[in-house]
Amino acid sequence: MEKLPFLMFKDHSSLEFGLLINSKGSYKGASRDVTYTSVPGRSGDLITDNGRYKNIDIKYKLTLLNTTQRAFTELTHQIKGWLLSEQGYFRLWDSYDDKYYRLGSYSDEVDIEQELRDLGEVDLAFNCKPFKYSFEGQKPVVFTAAGSLYNAEFYPSSPYIKITGSGTVTLTVNNDSFTFTDIDGYIEVDSDIMNAYKGTEPQNNKMTGSGFPTLLPGNNAISWVGDVEKLEIVPRWCCL
């Protein structure tokens, strides 16, 4: 079973439910969100870049290979529970590419039980955020002195940063500086959700600067001024 092609979703393998990948749909990658506007008397549309990429559908055809002792009805109920019991984005990846994962959701109304009974296989389509994230980029990098981080991808990433220290600290990432006041033990910054906090306590009122830290393709210089014991960065390297 370990060598069979599988997908992982919500930290569960499709093989747990007797499902192996028969084929994976092809896709062109996420498209950039732009608006084309026609102006009377002017040839050629105006292009407005909305500064984002659109979600993408990732499709799989899975075949049922039930080597367990579970009855068919019980197994299909478990499959539907796995896919539909919680809504939101969860890690999605497969055995064809174990270096990257996507953030995907599943809400299709396909009758999984009927398809598996009639065909022995089922088509699943996951609605995914546009970027793939490397597992390597989820590992925290710890700084106790100024240094640098190299982004080998072609796209900027939105890191998670934890500053352990006290008082006022000014963090500089490349040419952008961010000041944090009255740090008591630590403060966390999540550039993806654009939020500063300490555990469950909001800390946005303690942060000043333009936007949130971004790690650009190539080398990124990291430094700070203030009482800092250590700086932890989860870089979240990403690509399309």
N, C-alpha and C positions, 0 to 999 in steps of 0.2 A: 504493500500500500504506500510506502514512503516514496517510491519512485513514480507514482501516478501523478499526473498533472492536477493541481488543485488551486483553489483560491482561498484567501483568508479574508474574513469580514467579521467585525466585532470580536476579534481575537479568537475566532473559531474557524477551523478548517472545514471546507466542504466535504472532505473525506470522513469527517465525524458523522456525516449524514448519508454516507454512501454515494456521494456525488463527485464525479471527476470531470475535468474539463475535456469536452469533445473538440471544441474550437473556440477561438477568441475572435470577436469581430475586429475588423480594421477600423482605424480612425485617423483623421488628418491632424489632430492636435486642436487645442482650443483656439478659437478665433478672437481677435481683438474687437472690442465693442466700440464701433465708430458710427456716427450719424452723418448721412449725406443729405444736404439741404440744397434744393434747387432755388435759384434766385432769378426772377423774371429779368430778361434783358442781358443775362450773363451766361456765357457758355461754360459748361463744366460745373459740377456740384461743389459746394463748399464741404469740407470734411471737418467734423468735430470729433476729436479723440476724447472718449469718455474716461480714459485712464484706467481701463480694466479689461480683463479677459472674461469671456462667457463660460458658463459651465459646459460640460461635455458628457455625453452618454458613453459608458463603457459596457459592452455587451458580451455575454458568454453563453455558449450552449453547453449544458451539463448533462451527462449521462448517469443514470442511476445504476449503481453496482452494489446492491445491498448484501454485504457479507456478514451483517449482524444478525442477531436473533429477533430483531424488532419486526413486528407486523407492518405491512405496507401503510395502513392507515396511521398507526402510531408514528412511523417515520416521517410521513408527509406533514403531520401536525407539528412535529419538531422542526422540520425545515421551515414551515411558515412562521413558527414562533421565532426562530433564529433571524429570519429576514425582516419580520414585520412588527415584532413586539415593542421595539423602541424606535422612535423617529429622531433623526438628527444625522450629522456627519460622523462616520467612523472610518478607521483605517481599512483600506481595501488594497490588497496586492495578490499576486499569484506566483506560482512556481516558475513561470517563464522569466520573471524579473524580480529577484529577491533583494535588489539594492535600493529600490524605490517603492513608495506606496502612495496612494491617493487618499483623499478624504471623500468618501462616497456615501450616498444614502439610497435606500431602497423603499419604494412605496407603490410598486406596480400592483395592479389588481388582477394579474394573470392567475388563472386557476391552476396553481402548481400541482395540486393533487390529481386533477383530471389529465393534465398534460403528461405527467409521469405514468399514470395508469394506461393511457392510450398509446403513448409514444416511447415510454421508457427514457425520455429526456425532456429537458425544460430549457427555455430561453429566459435568461435574466438580464435586465438592463439596469445599471446603477447610474444615478445622476451624481456626477463628481465635480468637485471644484476643479478649476482649470489646471492647476500646477500639480506636478509630481514632487514628492519630498524624499530626499535620501535618508536612509536609516542612519548613515554616518553623521548627517547634519543634526540628528537628535541627541547626540552625545554632548554633554556640557564641557566647555573648555574653560579652565580656571586660570586666571591671571592674578599674580601677587605683585606685579610690576608692569609698567607699560610694555606693550608688545604689538603684535599684528595678527590678523586672521586672513587666510587666503580663501577667497570664493572662487572655486574652479568652474562654477556654472556660468551661463550667459545672462542670468537674471539676478536682480537684487533680491535679498531675502529680508524678512521681517523677524528679527531675533527676539528671544526671551532673554532678559538680563536681570541678574540678581546682584545687587551691591550690598556687601556686608561691611558695615562701618557705622560711623556716627557723625552727627553734626551736618555741616554743609559740604556737599561734594559736587564738583563739576566734572562731568564725564564728557570726553571728546572722542567722537568716532569720525575719523577723517577730518573734514573741515567743519563739522557740526558739533556744537557744544550744548549740553543739557545740564541744568543745575538742579540739585535736590537739596532741600533744606530740612533741618530737624530730623535727620535719619536716626531712628532709635533701634539699633540692632541690625536692621536690613530694610531694603526696599526692593520691590520687584517691578520690572517694566516689561510689558508685552506689546511689541510693536505691531503684531498681527491684529489684536483687538483694540489697539490704541488705548491702553489703560495702564495706570500705575497703581500699585496696591501693596499691602503687606498682609499676606494670608487672605483673610476675607475683608480687610479694612481698606477702603478707598484711600489713595494717596495722591490723586491728581493735583490737589491743591499745593503739594510740596514740590511739584515739578514745573520748571520753566524751560522754554526752548522752542524751536520751530519744528513742529511735528514730533516724530519719534525716530529713534536710531534705525538706520538701514545699512546693511552690509552689501556693498557694491561688488560687481564682478572684479576679480583681481585682488590686490592687496588692500587690506583695511587697517589703518593705524588706530590703535586703542590706547588712550591715556586718561589720566584724571588728576585732579588736584583736591586734596582733602584727606580726611582720616578714613582710609579704606583698608580693611583687612584682606579682602579678596573680592574679585569680580568673576562671576560665573556667567558665561554666555552659551546659550543653546542656539546655534546659528541658523538652523532650519534651512539648509541649502535646498534650492528648488529649481525645477526646469519644466518645460512644457513637454 
